[in-house]
Amino acid sequence: MSTTHSKRFAPIFNPTTLVILAGALVLSAAMGIRQTFGLFIGPFSFDRGLPVTQIAFAIALHNLVWGFAQPFAGAAADRYGSTPVVAFGATTFAAGLAFAAVAPGGAMLIIGMGLLVGIGVSCTTFGVVLPAVGRIATPEKRSMAMGLVSAGGSVGQVLMVPLAQGVRLSWGIAASLFLLAFLMLLVAPLGMVLDRRARTGMPAPETAAEPLRKVLGLALRHRGYRLLTLGFFTCGFQLAFIATHLPEYLTLCHMPVGLGATALALIGLFNMAGSWACGWLGGRYRQHHVLGWLYLIRSATIGTFFVLPKTSTSVIVFAAVMGLTWLGTVPLTSGLVAKVFGTRHLGSLFGVCFLSHQMGSFLGAWLGGLAFDLTGSYSLLWEATVAAGLFAAMLHFPIDDATVNAPALRAEPAGA
């Protein structure tokens, strides 16, 4: 009887489940907090007299710094484990939020929300968390596991956006940002759980692996990897523009106060289902085909929302559909990299690919503010996000996803 009982409940506490839960919590904090930044554009502008372009540049810069730092954060996690990387990233992220909270002008805001947050988020998000999950999951379950982590990470967006908005309205910008900094510090120890595989006696990655420089050279010569990297630029461009400027855009459209925060929270809520669904689809269909259709659906949704009259209903529907396609690209993209090149250097290879994503994020956030200051409208950027999505879809369908025949690159775990 006791044996049956233990077998029934043992899977709840297996290493894969613990790593998924820890990864979801780290992602929830990091991704949820950065999704609140769009809520501070108006307050920073009105309360501290900063131009929208400058605020948008600070937010955009953290995306760019994130992108350039991600390959190094991924490589550090590949070599030293997630524990020191996540701890360093969470602390740096919190310091950046504290800098922004007390920033009297644009320079300090750019250092805090731009530079420090960018470094911190590179150590606490996809390029560090998903490789840890990818290594502990079996190949046939990897896409689903990554989808579950991405879906769980969306809890932070659902909770953080209304929390940040409520605290800001009651106690001001500084109190809201200090609270977010404290919450970020709470996840610093979770890197130890992401490294659980090494402590549970699971197979370690193959030590006699190809050097990183050779692996990167192989990847950059791979046509599919180049197309995937270029297409990932569009994902960052679309998401950063919407997350940063949707609240202000809805204000310009005379929508109810607080609808922007509601829309961002709904995106996070529906992203739970979307990320899980994309992980499930990636385990059953060719991942680059799922990515192609995802970009087509996203562009159609953005274009339809832009041309239709703005109502509370249309905003809610838009947020729901965007949420379903929001971060589903991440488990699909990282899963495709793992399928082609294996998991031994997944943090580094995904980090390089993610740099393209973050260059798109920088341009999406910054150009949105620049276009608004120059024209008084966001129309050009809405049109650009539609065109970019169609272009990305065309890039993904012809990708060759055959596994590269290089045994030293591959380090699949025996089981999970």
Buried (B, 14 or more C-beta within 10 A) or exposed (E): EEEEEEEEEEEEEEBBBBBBBBBBBBBBBBBBBBBBBBBBBBBBBEEBEBEBBBBBBBBBBBBBBBBBBBBBBBBBBBEEBBBBBBBBBBBBBBBBBBBBBEBEEBEBBBBBBBBBBBBBBBBBBBBBBBBBBBBBBEBEBBBBBBBBBBBBBBBBBBBBBBBBBEBBBEEBBBEBBBBBBEBBBEBBEBBBBBBBBEEEEBEEBBEEBBEBEBBBEBBEEBEBBBBBBBBBBBBBBBBBBBBBBBBBBBBEEEBEEBBBBBBBBBBBBBBBBBBBBBBBBBBEEBBBBBBBBBBBBBBBBBBBBBEEEBEEEBBBBBBBBBBBBBBBBBBBBBBBBBBBBBBBBBBBBBBBBBBBBBBBBBBBBBBBBBBBEEEEEBEBBBBBBBEBBBBBBEBBBEBEEEEBEBEBBBBBBEEB
